[in-house]
Amino acid sequence: MILRNALGAATALAMLATVSAHADTITIATVNNGDMIRMQGMTDDFTKQTGHDVEWVTLEENVLRQRVTTDITTKGGAFDIMTIGMYEAPIWGANGWLVPLDDLSAGYDVDDILPAMRGGLSHEGTLYAAPFYGESSMIMYRTDLMEKAGMEMPDAPSWAFIAKAARAMTDRDEEINGICLRGKAGWGEGGAFITAMSNSFGARWFDEDWNAQFDSREWSDTLNFFVNMMNDAGPPGYATNGFNENLSLFQQGKCGMWIDATVAASFVTNPDDSKVADKVGFALAPDNGLGKRSNWLWAWALAIPAGTQNEAAAKQFIEWATSKGYIELVADKEGWANVPPGARVSLYENANYKDIPFAQMTLDSILSADPNNSTVDPSPYVGIQFAAIPEFAGIATEVSQEFSAAYAGQQSVEEALEKAQAITNEAMEAAGYR
């Protein structure tokens, strides 16, 4: 009965039916985000069910991306499971670097995965990574500070409203910053945020002939708006702040607003960790009236590198960690607000989850993100906060470094954009796009 309650009958029976004849030790590389840390605390349950042991390599986001990319491209064999996302999964799957997840058990119910997540983690209809959680981005804000500023947050605000509210909510004497946003270098850190933001300003990375667009008015408008707002209302040193740094600031009560991953909602509303847990509201990511909001689409997902010696055990772990049963396990131990969100249809149909204050806004944000139509003007790439081409990660890492240098006052916005234009065009020409 305990097993049935923790894992769910179908998943438990499927897992027991596929228990290996011998125990293996699998090594998993993952990011140091809260939900992943929680998963590590739950893995005794997996070991009890299967006999397999798990060794964790937990890394900061930028370092994780470097390590797993190096390992997969060199066939290093350091990991049996890698935590990757919607950028890597289809590209690496197409290259034959990942084990297809096309034989998961019936009890796992792959059809329950949200279509946006399943599509983004597949290549030509084959799933290559299973979503541990899915996310978009949205606004998390202090309802008390918004009221104190004499303003009311719309459900779908504009960037003009956000900038005005950020300045009104800032109180330097009390160390309250009106807004906390990512400025940290890294294509998936500050690079992801500013790219998603730029979509709402009408910018794009490339025109339809793969020419870089950083010399456009739209990119200049994006970066200047961001820098001016953050200098007026952001925290000191925002150029080095990423997801975890801003999460900490918000939980300490030092941010009026934070626009970031929807998955953060459970952490900022958790009274055990957040000083402002009972004073948080949610809204859609901002727009500029051009038909595109500044929210992204992402999943942190588990994938198996081709060539692993522990494929069977790795698949068992992925089924366990991304199942309906795992959601029930977390709900039983830590409450429904803390289950991994954004991956399964059934979660949003569950009566226990429907009353969670951020559940519907998370789903609305995910459903409103369209990676096939992310820019105002046509673009040749798929992706919202990234362009789904192999060269993007390297190019965008360099570009984000130039942007962060502008945020830190080490160069002007114009200089950063000029360098971004040159970096991007040179790389695309070398890669044969132009």
C-alpha angles and dihedrals in degrees: 000000000000091000092048092051094047101044106018122251099265096046093044093051092047092050094048089050091056101042108141121246089235135030122251134191113230125195118217127193113206144162123260095244121134098252091051091050088051090051090055089055090054099050095096084075090057092048091050091053099044109017090235120132123218129215116195130211104190116190142174110263099257092044092048091055092050094047099047093042091052092046096049096045094047095039088236094162095212095134138045092194128025129196106228137149148221093295097056103033101070094038095048091041091054089051092054092244096124134059110246113244093214098122103056115145123272089241090060090065102209089187088068091068111106108262092234091056096042092048094048093051096047138081119208090344097310118118113229101172132028117225115244088185135348129214149176123187130260143162119277112189144173108254092198094053092045090053091046089054089054093242136119123216114233118221088243109025131185125238088248090060092047093052092048092048092046092056092044093051096048116109111173093184090059093040091243114147115202092220138013118200136164116271098155117125116250131095092248096040119046090352092062093049098048092045092053089046092049091057089065090052091055095256128135136183096236140013119230091278093054094255114150114250103201090112089065127110089237093061091045090051092049097050096041092049091049096047095045093049094046093046090052100039110009130096122271111269094020088152089078098041121109134166098300096043093052092044089057092048092050093048089051090055095250099121129070092193136008124188110198147105116344088226088073091071094085091053098048091048096046107106091204091064108019126068090200099043094130095046103059127116131180136219139167117275112271129268137192100224092266096111098260126096121207097242124119136208123232144149128197100217140177120241136174119229114229111254097037113147091216103055096137094050091044091054090050090054093049091050090050098045098044099038133110085246093060089053089053090048093055092043090052093050104032108013134262094279089067101051117115105270138207102035109087133050092213092061091064091047092051113109090214091060103040094081095052101117097230099038099093095041089052092051093045090051093050093047093049094056114094115185091186093058108026104137135064093230118043117275131189096229140078117230140072107221092018140028109242098232125113093242095055100084094057095042095045093048090059093043092050090053090056091048092050089051088056091049089053091051093247092123138002125268088246092054092048092051093046090053092045090054092051095044093050099044093046092051094046092049091049089050092053099248092121 
